[in-house]
Amino acid sequence: MTDKRPTLTIKPKSGSAAKPAPKKVGNPAAQFAKPAGKPPAQAAQGRETGQGRPAPRPEARASAPAEARRPAAPSRPAPQARPSYEVKPHFQSDYRPDLPSDSLALALLGAANAIAQVGAGTALPQALAHVFQAWGATPQTRGAIQDLSYRSMRQMGRSETLLGLMTTKAPDAPQLAGLLCCALALLDPPEGQAAPYEAFTVVDQAVTAAASHPDFAHAKAMVNAVLRRFLRERDKLVEAALAEPLAEWNYPQWWIDATKAAYPRDWQAILAAGNTHPPLTLRVNTRKTSVEAYVRLLDEAGLQADQVGPQALRLRQAVNVAQIPGFHDGLASVQDAGAQLAAPLLDLADGMRVLDACAAPGGKSGHILELADVALTSVDADPQRLARVGDNLGRLGLQATLIAAEAQTKEWWDGRQYDRILADVPCTASGIVRRHPDIRWLRRKTDTRQLTTLSAQILDNLWQMLRPDGKLLFVTCSLWPQESEAQAAAFAARHIDATRLEAPGQLPPSSGAGLDHDGLFYALFHKKGA
């Protein structure tokens, strides 16, 4: 859904027509280092185009061809220099350096690999899965790489801007740029947060990481120079970086503008909420236990929680699911408190025929079956993600009919109408960016229009599958009105037999005592009887 996202712009240079430039020797960092005394260039030059996307970065130009470098014959005018282009090198994306599995250097390289994949358009979870498989990473290494990757994604705008202030051109290897951004994220934590490592440790391990990889071992001196310069000039560099909205908010400019337009009074709080670490919220399976009994079970395990919904418990300290009492026995599931509103809004009763469209990964399907004995069909276009629905239901001891199909089509439908339909339609996912910080860098401004069109097709198709007097719940995890309120209003205008019922509407991301949820939208429709 996205093209490659560059970090910095390099202006092409043509070769000299007179003679080749002398080969530079000495410190290999000199070609990258920007003199401290000169005014810094604009951060992330060329990052945004008129469509809200980064402009493509031209490839670095090689020197002029040999013919252009020869002195011109006296009887002929000197030929104009023609730019030539070097062939882009093949980078070893799956190369696994020989570093200790518990070293910060290995975690930095793994995170840099994942970030480079995000820059090429891959979602972060898939990028991490690729790194883990290619490297055969241990659970400890996986945890370290994942934590560093998500931390770096949340601070990417600031780190890239700082890198632009300290270098004259982007590193050739995408992983090298990722490595520097990861190191800067550790050296420059968000305000109020302590640095997770000593500065000298980060610099040492970043240099070690660079030196261990054949694609950019030659740049280890540059890594050392850039990071040490940041430590020397931190205050001045941060002040200069924060003059750029990209660095101040860690979002693309189009995203900032869209949030301002949709929430003129609350846009700053909403952007800030997207940069926070999400809580670990559980949904208690009341088929197997009560909320009160499960709280006692948590206490016995040394875990404290706050209730933030009828069945929602927010853990005060996030832990691995293996440490959650009764998780593998289906006593609880991980689900955002806002997402837990969906199943109760359907007004379920035993014996109903229910459809969960776009069901993966299955949290809402599980909740539906926990609340009532219904005949549930769960549909999703991605067979692999649909398999996760089956896994989650199996852990809960519940069953549903699973169908791999696109919800905007009819081929999979048996012609029997449903009593209730949950339509959690595709969207930009702008409301769950605190859980998926890569979304802001993967999305384009035009995605909103494309996804709105698809979602409208899905809603219209599903409406035909709803029996008269049935209910359809329209859900998105988007903050943009085009995908939520405007979509709901347009749907109601297209279908004269649709009556809109009371529902929460737009929920901006929120956190506090007794309240903690992602940004979601709910609209409930009743289909008039025949």
Buried (B, 14 or more C-beta within 10 A) or exposed (E): EBEEBBBBBBEEEBBEBBEEEEEEEEEBBEEBBBEEEEEBBEBBBBBBEEEBBBBEBBEBBEBBBEEBBEEEEEEEEEBEBEBEEEEEEEBEBEBBBEBEEEBBBBBBBBBBBBBBBBBBBBBBEEBBBBBBEBBEBEEEBBEBBBEBBBBBBBBBBBBBBBBBBBBBBBBBBBBBBBBBBBBBBBBBBBEEEEEBBEBEEBBBBBBBBBBBBEBBEBBBBBBBBBBBBBBEBBEEBBEBBBEBBBBBBBBBBBBBBBBBEBBEEEBEBBBBBBBEEBBBBBBBBBBBBEBEEBBEBBEEEEBEBBBBBEBBBBBEEEEEEEEBBBBEEBBBBBBBBBBBBBBBBBBBEEEBBBBBBBBBBBBBBBBBBBBBEBBBBBBBBEEEBBBBBBEBBEBBEBEBEBBBBBBBEEEEBEEEBBBBBBBBBBBBBBBBBBBBBBBBBBBBBEBBEEBBEBBBBBBEBBBEBBBEEBBBBBBBBBBBBBBBBEBBEBBBEEBEEBEBEEBBEBBBBBBEEEBBBBBBBBBBBBBEEE
